[in-house]
Amino acid sequence: MALDLPEGVGQVVMTETVGNIQNTNLNGRNIANIAMGSLQAGVARVHNELDPVESRAVSGVMATPIAPPTTQGS
């Protein structure tokens, strides 16, 4: 069934529709930014909490030498 709207009403409906689409896109980007920020904070927290017991790589950062493998003399 066809509906005949005045031009002004159609323009208002189109403007509102475009605004709603843009707002939805903005909300989606904001949610993605929040998610990425949370991931970055989690990664930073994990790297901030490393101690020598967790990784041999930390000893290089702390400038404590790791002994080379020992060899048996004959």
C-alpha positions in Angstrom: 0.0 0.0 0.0 1.5 3.3 -1.1 1.6 6.3 1.3 1.9 9.8 0.1 3.8 12.0 2.5 4.5 15.7 2.1 8.0 16.5 1.1 8.8 18.2 4.5 7.8 15.1 6.4 9.8 12.8 4.3 12.9 15.1 4.8 12.4 15.0 8.6 12.1 11.2 8.5 15.3 10.9 6.4 17.2 13.3 8.6 16.2 11.4 11.7 17.1 8.1 10.1 20.6 9.3 9.1 21.1 10.7 12.6 20.1 7.4 14.1 22.5 5.5 11.9 25.4 7.8 12.7 24.6 7.6 16.4 24.6 3.8 16.3 28.0 3.8 14.5 29.4 6.2 17.1 28.2 3.9 19.9 29.7 0.9 18.2 33.1 2.7 17.9 32.9 3.8 21.6 32.3 0.2 22.7 35.2 -1.0 20.6 37.4 1.7 22.1 36.4 0.7 25.6 37.1 -3.0 24.8 40.5 -2.1 23.4 41.3 0.0 26.4 40.4 -2.8 28.7 42.7 -5.2 26.8 45.6 -2.8 26.9 45.1 -2.2 30.6 45.2 -6.0 31.2 48.3 -6.4 29.1 50.0 -3.5 30.9 49.1 -5.0 34.3 50.4 -8.4 33.4 53.7 -7.0 32.2 54.0 -4.7 35.2 53.6 -7.6 37.6 56.4 -9.9 36.3 58.9 -10.9 38.9 62.1 -13.0 38.6 60.3 -16.2 39.5 58.0 -16.0 36.5 60.5 -15.5 33.7 64.2 -15.9 32.9 63.8 -12.9 30.6 63.3 -10.6 33.6 66.8 -11.4 34.8 68.2 -9.7 31.6 66.2 -6.6 32.4 67.4 -6.6 36.0 71.0 -7.1 34.8 71.6 -10.3 36.7 73.6 -12.7 34.6 72.4 -16.2 33.9 75.1 -18.8 34.1 75.9 -20.7 30.9 75.4 -24.5 30.7 78.0 -26.4 32.6 80.1 -29.0 30.8 81.7 -32.1 32.4 85.4 -32.4 32.1 86.9 -35.8 31.4 
